[in-house]
Amino acid sequence: MPKKRPVSEYLGGAQRKARIIKAAVRLFANRGYRDASLASVAEAADLTLPGLLHHFPSKSDLLFAVLRHGEQQDKALVADAIREHPDDVAQLLGALVAQNESAREDTLLRTVIAAEATSPEHPAHEFVKARYVRVRTALRRSIAKQSAPAGLSDDQVEALAIISMAVMDGLQVQWLLDPEVDMVANFEVFGELLRRAIAES
């Protein structure tokens, strides 16, 4: 009796790619990029390994597809947060923290890949480094705009942007380790401190 083909082999190319990326997000998040094999991703996506390689010829190709997919999602979320909170950086960041808390797997993926990518040899090193620069630059501009009446120095604005990102990242790690840590409530405390620093300097 001929071997039954995986269900995913009957899907269209775009559907197969989406299925592969979804499986890769889950495995990269839970095992890390280095320990998640292409064979395990293919199995999770209900594909043969050659079927996966048809769309993503290498593991790094798949990693960058996963990262670009996440970046597109993040841009949409940030755009929504900016529309809702155009003049309050603390509230904007708090909205993003709440979103991250509602999407554990995506948050875990970003945290794991960022940690792995601190190594210059990691394929995502430059990608993650550039993402941090972009986020820091955008946050610095927002803080500078909101703090203009208070006359913060450029160094103070830069420091607040870096510290805000550090608080968000640190809360994510603690929450991933211990779900009892309330990211949203704790960031609200920091958000009030940030609001005061911007307004009262």
Secondary structure, 3 states (H helix, E strand, C coil): CCCCCCHHHHCCHHHHHHHHHHHHHHHHHHHCCCCCCHHHHHHHCCCCHHHHHHHCCCHHHHHHHHHHHHHHHHHHHHHHHHHHCCCCHHHHHHHHHHHHHHCHHHHHHHHHHHHHCCCCCCCCHHHHHHHHHHHHHHHHHHHHHHHHHHCCCHHHHHHHHHHHHHHHHHHHHHHHHCCCCCHHHHHHHHHHHHHHHHHHC
